[in-house]
Amino acid sequence: MLKFMKNVTLKQLRLVRAAHEKGSFAAAAEATHVTPPAVTMQIKALEEEIGLPIFERDGPRLVPTAAGQELIDAARRIDAVLSDARDSLRAMARIEGGRVTVGVVSTAKYFAPRMLAAFTKLHPKVELNLVVGNRSDVLGRFLAGDFDVAIMGRPPEDEPIESTTLGPHPHVIVAAIDDPAALEGEVTPQQLAGRVFLVREPGSGTRTLMEGFLAKAGIHPRIGMEIGSNETIKQAVMAGLGLTFISAHTVAAEIEDRRLAVVRVAGLPLWRRWYVVRLARKRPMPAAQALHRFIISEGPSFLPHPPGVPVHPEGE
């Protein structure tokens, strides 16, 4: 097969990627400004070239085969390299120009936009692209080279990266403002054993942290709802449907406005850290370097300081 791969074109790889991302040959044709028969013909020719099927159908959906996924990943890597080359040429012509793509886990969206806005005021000619997603999505795209800089709570361990601590990240239990637990003094985790908890989906970093904390205290929480959105969880807690274990940075505004209250639990906050990371193998462009330096030097000042949440024991 390898001797024939030299005949594969960039156009074919991009059509495969478009068909996967858009879900159909017709949508890929529209996105790439070619006709649907041309898409079908090119992908069929590519399948004949490599001797393997590229897509299977699952009802109306196109599902890539293992070979198809390899081609999709190759197309992404090639486009990333070409994008770097374009940005490099832009930077040579105009040092203040260029584009920077920033990946941010959803919990960091409560401070990252203000931080990036401050950078934009200093460098108005730099084009910033902010992508917010859950940890799995952000991590996957980061490792694929889609992001110049990323902000997350746990840097990957199986890839060479440059990682710098941004600041402390407290996690607390919160309740409705009139909840009895919020009106008491400090309580033990065991006193919350019978309470209903509203939680993120299995595998989420926040949920994993909560389960570890409660398990250490010998508690198996009563799960009232599994909710995939912090915003929905906050609304449900405000409505009195239960407690939640959550990033204090996620609920800083609601605590400030007295729409939610921190439950003072022995052993909390749990302290984690925010990190700014970039791939060691990805060559940074001047604009990306400028943003990276800005986040490291100025980023900590944009971290929220919610009322009722103690200062980090190291004073950070």
Secondary structure, DSSP 8 states (H G I E B T S, - for coil): -GGGGGG--HHHHHHHHHHHHHSSHHHHHHHHTS-HHHHHHHHHHHHHHHTS--EEEETTEEEE-HHHHHHHHHHHHHHHHHHHHHHHHHHHH-TT--EEEEEEEGGGGGTHHHHHHHHHHH-TTSEEEEEEE-HHHHHHHHHTT--SEEEESS--SSS-EEEEEEEEEEEEEEEETT-HHHHSS-B-GGGGTTSEEEE--TT-HHHHHHHHHHHHTT---EEEEE-S-HHHHHHHHHTTS-BEEEETTTSHHHHHTTSEEEE-BTT-SEEEEEEEEEETTS---HHHHHHHHHHHHHGGGGS---TTS---TT--
